[in-house]
């Protein structure tokens, strides 16, 4: 079976023929195609030689389609229109292709909403598809352009930049503090109602690790809520159910609005935190690269 390349005339010659046929002359076709009349004449002659028949009757100052030329014009016009429409559809589809961002539930509910519109604008108003999951396997799915993930910054096959360093301190609602004024004292957490977040990642801080980090005795307080959802733990704290561990960077809005208050100046610090990650040596799209730059500069804690 012969290939299309060997049986079809060159596309440039067909485009030139269509313009000359539609405009009724080589000179006008040359003006539209931004080439010389001789270049148009050469393309038409090459096409005629390939087909083995004449397409134009050439006069002193004019050209006119032959019967074969008129027949070819009908088919070429339709074919080029289809190609043009298909190209437009593909181009539009590529422009609408979303940048994909994977985040855990804490980032999705506590950090990203206030920034999402700005990030989309920074990415050239590209659609952004956000996948929220607390499963590492889902966050490290290679189909995502970018991910925001908690850890030490070392993931095989990925480059990472720190976005939110881990800085942790206890928080509670104003109503809870009013009802339990002792929680704001140096040893006030020893007997406070605590809200415990149980995360599947070994590196996530809990009350025991928090106390150890600061050289304090492990709190013997009762846990009034255990949950594997950090947003739920924070919501329980907002509602006055107890004291939760607050992550600097995740609770900025709550602390600014006063729905949560920080109970102590003591802060547990680690080398871990939230990182923006992408596949090593991945060729990011222009829009994904712009989103990465926007993520890394809000706040300016990492370099793209």
N, C-alpha and C positions, 0 to 999 in steps of 0.2 A: 504493500500500500504506500503510495507516494505521500510525502509529508506536505503540510500546508505551505511550508516555505518554498517548496519546489513548484507548487501549482498556483499559488496566489500571487498576483502582482504586488510589488512593494507598496506599503501604505502611503508613503510620501507621494508616489505617482498617482494613486487614487485620489488623495486629497487635492492635488494639483488639478487633476482632471475635473473633479467636482466643481472646483472654484471657476475654472475656465468655462465649463458648460453652463453653470448657473449665471455667470456674469456676462457671458457672450463674447469673450475675448481674452487673449493672452496677457495684454497689457494691464487690464483691470484686475485679472487674477494675480498678476505679479504685485500690484499695489496692495492688494488685500493680504497676500502671503508674505509681503516684505522681502521679495526676491526680485531678480531682474527678469524682464520678458524673455531673454534668451534661456534662462534657467527653466522657466515654465515650458518654453518650446521644446527644450531638451527632454524634460520629464514626459511630456506628451508623446514625443517621438519614441522614447524608450518603451512606453506603455504600448504604443501601436505595434512596435516591433515584437514585443513579447506576446501580444495577442494575435499577431499576424494579420491585422486588418486596420483600415483607416477609421479614425474616430471623428475627425474634423475635415471639412472641406475648406481649404485655405484660399481666401481671396486676397486682393491687393492690400486692403486695409481691414479685412474682417475675416472671421472664421465662422463656420456653421457646422453643427453636428450632422454626421451621417446617420443613416438608419441604425447602424450598429452602435454609434455613439449615443443615440437617444435611448436605445435599449439598455446600454450599460449605465447611463446616467440614472435611470430609474432605480436600478438595483444598488448602485454605489451610494446614492443619496439616502436610501433607507438603511443600508448597512452602517454608514457613518453616523446617522442619527442614533441608531441603536448603540454603537460604541460610545458616542458622546454621552448618552443617557446613563449607560452602565458606569462610565468613568465618574460621572457626577454622583451617582448613588454610592459608589465605593468611597469617593472623597468625603461625602457627607457622613457616611458611616464611620470613617476613621476619625473625623472631627468630633463625632458624638461618643466615641469609645471612652468609657470612664477610666479615670485613674483609680486603681484599686488599693485600698488601705486596710490593713488588718490591725485591730486593737483589742485589748482585753476589755471586760465590762467596766472596769473602773475608769479607764481613759474614755471609753465611749459615753459614759453617763456623767462623769464629773469634770472632765477636762476639755473634751473635744467640742461639745455643743457651742460654747461661747466663741470658738475659733473657726468653726467649720466654714462659715461664709467668707471669712478673710482668706482661708486657705484655698477655697475654690477660686476666688478672685486672683490670688497669687499664681494659681496654676492655669491662668488664661481663661477662667470661667468654664473650665472643663468639668464634665460631670465627675463626681467622686463616689465610688462604690465602697462603702464602709462595711466590713465584716467584723462583728464583735463576738469574741469567744474567749473563754478562760482555758481552753485547751491549747497547749503549746503546739501540737501537731497542726492545728488549724491556723495558728498565727504564722507558722513557718512554711505554710503551703507555698510552693514555688510559683503559683499562678498570681500571687499578689505582687504588685509593684513595690510596695513599701509596707512595713509593719512597725508598730510601736509595742515593745515588749519589755517586761521587767526581768532584770538579771544582772550578770556581771559584765556584759558586753562581749562575751565570747560564745559565738554560735558558729559551728562548722559550716563553711560555704557562704557566710554572710559578712558584710561590712557593717559596722555599727558606730554610731555617735551618740554620746550621752545627751539626753534631752532634759530629764528631771532627776538630779541627784537625790539619793534617798536620805531624807531628813524627816524624822518621825517624832511626834510629841502627842500627849494626851489631849483630847478635846471633849467637850460636853456642851449641852444646851444651857443658855442662861437660866432657864427654869430649874434644871437639875442642880445647877450651882447654888441657886437660891435655897433650894430644899436641902442641899447637902453641902453647906459651906466648908466643911472639913476637906473637901477634895482639892481645894486650892492651897492647902497647907503642905509643907515639905513631905510629910509622911501620909498625906491624905488619901492616897490611892490604896493604902494597905487594906482598907475595909470598904472600899467603894464598890458599887455594882459595875462590873466590867462587861463590855461587849467584845467578844472574841471573833476574829475573822480567821477561818480555816481555809488557807489557800493550798492548792495542790503543789505549788512550787516550793521546794525546800527552802529557798532563799528569802521568802517573804517573812517579814517581821511579825511576831505575835507578842503577847504581854511578857512571856518568859524571856524571850530574846531581847525585848526592849529593856527589861530590868537588868539583864546581864550586861548589855552594852553600856549601861550607865553605872555599872558596879553597885546596883541596888539589890536588896533581897527580893526574891521572886514573890510577887503579890499573892497573898492567900485569899484575896477577895473572891466572892462567888461570881461566876459568869451568868449573867441574866439572859444573854442571847449568844448562841453559837451559830455561825452562818458561813457558808462558802461564797457569799456575795458581798464584796466590799461596799458597793452602793447601798445594799440593804443595811449593813452594819452602820453606815453613816446616817442613813435615814432613821434608824432606831435611836441614834444619839441625838439627832435633831428633835426627836419627839420626847426627849427627856427620860429615856429608859436606862441610861447609864453612860459610862465613859468609854470612848473608842480611841483607837490610835489613829492620828491624823497624819497624812502625808503632805509635806510641803509641796505646793504646786498643784495638788488635786483639790484642795479645799479653800483656795484663794477666795472664791465667791462667798462661801459660807462665813469665812472669818471676816471678810469686809462687810458683809451684810449683818453680821452679829447673830446669825442663826446658830453658830457654834462659837465657843470661846476656847482659847488655848489656856490650859490649866497651869502650866509651868514654863519657865524659860529653858529648862533642860531639854536637849534635843539629842536623840540617838542618831548617829551618823554611821554610814557604811560606805563601802566602795561600789555598791550596787546602785541601781536606779532604773529608770525607764530610758530605753534607747530607741532611736530611729534606725531601722535596719533595712538592708536590701541585699539581693544576691550578689556575691562577689563577682566582679567583672561583668555584671549585667549591663546591657545597653538600655538604659532607661529612655523612655520617650521624653520629648522636650517638656511635656506637661508634667510627667511624673518627676522629672528632675527639678522643675520649678517648685513642685509641692515639697520635695525633699528639702530644698533650700529654705522654703517658708517654715517648715517644721523645725529646722535646725536653728532658725533665728528668732524663734518665739517661745521663750525668751532667748537671747543670744548666748546660749550655753554650748553650742557645738558649731563646727565649721562644715559646710557642705563639701 
